[in-house]
Amino acid sequence: MPDSEREQILAALRERIVAFAASRLSRDVAEDLAQEVLILLHEKYAQVERLDELLPLSLRIVRFKIMGLSRKSARRGEYTQVSVDEVRLPDDEPDPAARAEQRQMLERLTAAMAGLGERCKQMFRLKIEGRSFEEIREIMGVASINTVYTWDFRCRKQLLERLGGSWEPKK
Amino acid sequence: MSRDDIQKLLGGYATGTLTEAERKALFDAALHDQKLFDALADEEALRELLSDSYVRAAIRQALEPAPEPSGWGVWLRRPFTWAAAGSMAAAIALLLVMLRPDAAVHKAEVAFERPNEKKASTPAANLTSSVPAPARQPPRKHAAKPAAAKPLAAAPAPKPEADALALRSEALGEAVVVSPPNPMSVVSAFNQTAPVVAMEAAEVRADKARGGLGMATVRRAAAPAAGATAVTPAIRYRLQQRSTAGMYEPVDPDLPLSSPAPLRMEVETNIPAYLYAFEAQAGGGYLQLSVGPTVDAHVRHSIELGEPVPDRRVILVLSVRPQAEFAVGTATEGAVALLSKLRMETAAPLRQKSANSMYVMGRTGAPVLVVEVALPRR
C-alpha cells in the first residue's frame, strides 16, 4: 500500500480519535491521547497498513489508554501520560482489576440477556457460536439478509437499553 | 450498502460475526462518520469481553433453551389435558346428580375401570373414548429436536456409493462437494443437533474436577427417543491466519495464501464425541496434533498449525467412542494402522462451503467421520 494511502487513513483516524476521546476527556487530554496512539501505530505497528487492521487496532489502543488514564487518575488524582512501552498489545492476559471488571460485565450481560425475547436470544447464541450473518439467515429460515441485519440491530439496541446504555458498568 | 444498513453491522463487530466485506464496509464508513466511529469504539468493551472463550461458553450456556420435558411432563404441560380433565369431572358430577345414585356409581366405574383394558399411564388416557385425543401441538421453533432413536453403536463401515447429488470431485479424489437442490444441506445437517439435557449434580462436579466448565446443561445424543432420527455426525472447520496486528483472521481455504504468517484451524462438531487430529507426513507417517479428545457439541476448538508449507494435509477423526490407539498422544504403529484403515474404509463425506467455513457431513449412524483437509499453499 502506498505510504500516502496509509497516511490518509491515519490522518482520518486521528481526527476520529480526538473527537471520540474529547467526548470523554478534556480536549487537551484527547489531543495528547490521539498523538500517542498515532506514535504507537508508527513505531510499533508500522507494518500494519490496511484499514481493516488499523482501525480495530487503534480502537484497542485507545480503549487501553483511556482505561489506563482513568485508573492512574483515580489513584493519583491527576492525569499522567501512559508510556508507549506500557502498552502490551496483543497480549490478552488481563490483570486482576481487569478480571474483576470482566466478571462484573459478564454478570450484567447474562442477566440482561435473560430478559430478551426468544428470537434475540437465538440471534445472540448463534453469533456467539461464530456463525456469519448469512449462516444465521439460513438457520433462522429468513429470505433476506437485510432482515437479519435489522433483527440483530434491534436486539442489540434492546440489550443495550437493558444495560442502561453501556456495555460497561457505570463507575 | 446504505448508511442504515452499514450501521446495522455494528452488532456483528464485537461478536466476530462479520465477513471480510462487511468489516470493510463498516470500517470505511466509520472512518468518515464520527457517530459510527464512536459507536464502534464503544463496542470495543464488548469485543474484548467476548474474546475470552470462557465468557463465550458462559453466555452460550445462559442462552441455551430449556430442556424439553418428556413422558408425564409432556402431557401435564398441555393445557388441553387439564381442560379435558376439568370438563369430564364436571360431566361426571352432573351425572351423579341427575341419575340414581347406584346407577351413577356403576356408570362412573365403567367409565374409569375397564378391567379388560390395560391400565392407562396418564390422566388423559383415563377419559372415555367420547373425549377426542388431545391435538398435537407444533413444537416450538427454537426447541431442540428429539434425540436419536438408535444408540450410536459401532456399525460396519458402509460401502462407498455413487451420490446422485455429487457435482464435482475434489483433487483429493475422495470427497464430493454438495450443492443444492438437496433440501437437507450439509449446513442444515450440522445445525441439527442433539437436545439439551440437564447434567446431574455429580456429573457437574466431576466435570469441574477435571478442569471443565461444569456446565449445568449440555447437548447429549446418548438418550434416544422412540421414532426419532439419528443425528448425522458433522464437522465445521475454518482456517485463520495471523495478521500483522497479531489477530487471527479467517482465510478462504480454497485460495492460495498471501502471507507466511502462522495458520490456525478452528473446528466445531455437532455432537459430543471424541475428536483427533493428525498431519500427514511426507514419509507416510502421521503427526498427532493437539486437540480434544473429548469435545462437546458446538464448541470451537483451535488447532495451531504453524507457518504454511507446501502439500500439508490435516486429517480430522470424529468418533462417537474413544479410540484407544489415538489416546497416547503420539502416532504409534497402532495409531498409524488404525488411521490408515479408517481413511480407506470410511465412506466419502459430503462437503458444503458457506462463507469461509467448510461443513463436512458423515453418513447417518456412522460411528466415525474422517475429514481430510488440504491446507492452502502460498
Contacts between the chains, C-beta under 8 A, distances in Angstrom:
chain1	res1	chain2	res2	distance
A	9	B	31	7.0
A	12	B	31	5.0
A	12	B	32	6.8
A	13	B	31	6.9
A	16	B	30	7.4
A	16	B	31	6.8
A	16	B	34	6.3
A	16	B	37	4.3
A	19	B	34	5.2
A	19	B	37	7.7
A	19	B	38	7.6
A	20	B	34	7.5
A	20	B	37	6.2
A	20	B	38	5.2
A	20	B	41	5.2
A	23	B	38	6.7
A	45	B	244	7.5
A	45	B	245	6.6
A	47	B	244	4.7
A	48	B	243	7.9
A	48	B	244	4.9
A	48	B	245	5.1
A	49	B	244	7.7
A	51	B	24	7.4
A	51	B	27	5.2
A	51	B	28	6.8
A	51	B	31	6.6
A	52	B	20	7.3
A	52	B	23	5.2
A	52	B	24	5.6
A	52	B	27	5.5
A	53	B	243	5.5
A	53	B	244	6.3
A	53	B	245	4.6
A	53	B	247	7.7
A	54	B	245	8.0
A	55	B	27	4.6
A	55	B	30	6.7
A	55	B	31	6.8
A	55	B	40	7.8
A	56	B	27	7.7
A	56	B	245	7.5
A	56	B	247	7.4
A	57	B	245	4.7
A	59	B	40	6.6
A	59	B	41	5.4
A	59	B	44	4.8
A	60	B	44	6.5
A	60	B	48	7.6
A	62	B	41	6.5
A	62	B	44	7.7
A	63	B	41	7.3
A	63	B	44	4.6
A	63	B	45	6.9
A	63	B	48	7.2
A	89	B	246	6.9
A	90	B	245	6.9
A	90	B	246	3.4
A	90	B	247	6.5
A	92	B	51	6.4
A	92	B	52	7.9
A	102	B	49	6.1
A	102	B	52	6.9
A	102	B	55	7.1
A	105	B	45	7.3
A	105	B	49	5.2
A	106	B	49	6.8
A	106	B	55	5.5
A	106	B	58	6.2
A	106	B	59	7.5
A	109	B	49	7.4
A	109	B	59	6.8
A	110	B	58	6.8
A	110	B	59	6.2
A	110	B	62	4.3
A	113	B	59	7.1
A	113	B	62	6.2
A	113	B	63	6.2
A	114	B	62	6.8
A	118	B	65	7.8
A	118	B	140	8.0
A	118	B	141	8.0
A	118	B	142	5.5
A	121	B	63	5.0
A	121	B	65	8.0
A	121	B	142	8.0
A	122	B	63	7.8
A	122	B	142	5.4
A	124	B	15	7.8
A	124	B	59	7.4
A	124	B	63	5.9
A	125	B	60	6.2
A	125	B	63	4.1
A	125	B	64	7.4
A	127	B	11	7.7
A	127	B	12	7.0
A	127	B	15	4.0
A	127	B	17	4.8
A	128	B	15	6.3
A	128	B	50	7.2
A	128	B	56	5.3
A	128	B	59	5.4
A	128	B	60	5.3
A	128	B	63	7.2
A	129	B	60	6.8
A	129	B	268	7.7
A	129	B	298	5.7
A	129	B	300	7.7
A	130	B	16	6.9
A	130	B	17	7.9
A	130	B	266	7.4
A	130	B	268	7.3
A	130	B	300	5.8
A	131	B	17	6.9
A	132	B	17	6.1
A	132	B	18	7.7
A	132	B	19	5.7
A	132	B	354	7.5
A	132	B	355	4.4
A	132	B	357	7.6
A	133	B	12	6.3
A	133	B	17	6.0
A	133	B	18	7.6
A	133	B	19	7.6
A	133	B	22	7.2
A	134	B	19	7.5
A	134	B	354	6.7
A	134	B	355	5.8
A	135	B	187	6.9
A	135	B	354	5.7
A	135	B	355	6.7
A	135	B	357	7.4
A	136	B	17	7.8
A	138	B	187	6.1
A	138	B	188	7.6
A	138	B	354	7.6
A	139	B	191	5.4
A	146	B	5	6.6
A	149	B	5	6.1
A	149	B	8	3.9
A	149	B	9	6.8
A	150	B	8	6.2
A	152	B	8	6.6
A	152	B	11	4.4
A	152	B	12	6.7
A	153	B	7	7.2
A	153	B	8	4.1
A	153	B	10	7.2
A	153	B	11	6.0
A	155	B	11	7.1
A	156	B	10	6.8
A	156	B	11	3.8
A	166	B	42	7.4
A	166	B	45	8.0
A	167	B	42	7.1
A	167	B	43	7.5
A	167	B	45	4.5
A	167	B	46	4.4
A	167	B	49	7.3
A	168	B	45	4.9
